[in-house]
Amino acid sequence: MGLLGDWQQERTRSLIASLFRRATMSAPVRLCTSAAASGVAVTKHFELPTCDATTNVYLALSAVLTAGLLGIQTPIELLQPDCRVDVNKMTLQERQAHKIVSPLPRSLDEALVALEKDTTLSKALGQVFVRAYTTTKITEIERYKDLSSDAQKLFELEQY
């Protein structure tokens, strides 16, 4: 019997299989492989394809690790069937069949609202941090909204 016990190991494998998909860019975490000299696929690194260059990588990794730990610590049934196609190319009916009911935030405003509503992540990161982070980002949005693109670039160059 392993460290977590057989039943917990099986649940953990299921969680990992659902989080870390190889077949689609739509997965929250994607394992990237390459063929070794022997022709066997070897995992080299992982990607967070839902993130872009503006992402705070520490916050994103904290969210992924929190989700993984939550899946190990609590008996949450995985309700979504395996999705091996690009979610962005699915019809509404296909997304509903895969229990994909809400899209990821498409703007910083939407992401901040989602972060503030996420009690699990707020608890893991600390409510003081979440409040400070969202307040800082809201201040940045307010500062930027009336600036031209050139003024934004100049501000960034001077600031950082």
C-alpha positions, 0 to 999 in steps of 0.5 A: 500500500502506498503513502496515500492508500490505494483508493487515494492513489487512484483518486489522485491519478484520476485528478492528475489525468483530468488536469494534465491532458496531453491531447488538447490545448484546452486543458488547464495544464498541458504536459509537453512530451518529446521522443527520446532516442529510444522513441519513447515519449519523455515528458520535458515540461508542462504548460499553462495554456490558459495563461498569457504573457501578462499572467502573474506566474506565481499566482497562476501556479498557486492556483494550480497547486491549490486545485491539485491539493484540494483534489487530494484532500477532499473527496470531490467527484470529477464530473467532467468527461475526458475532453480530447478536442479544442473547447473553443471549437465545440458547439454549445451542446458539445460544451454542455455534454462535457459539463463546461458551463462557464468560460474563463475570464476574458479580461482583467476585470472579469478575472479580478471579479472571479478571484474575489468570488473564489473562496477556496483560492482566497483561503489558500492565498490569504484574504489579505493578499487577495484584497491587496492584489485586486485593489492594486490591479483595479488601481492600475485599470483606473490609471490606464483607462484614459491613457493612450497606447503611447502614454501607457508604454511611456508610463511602463518604461518610466515605472519599470 
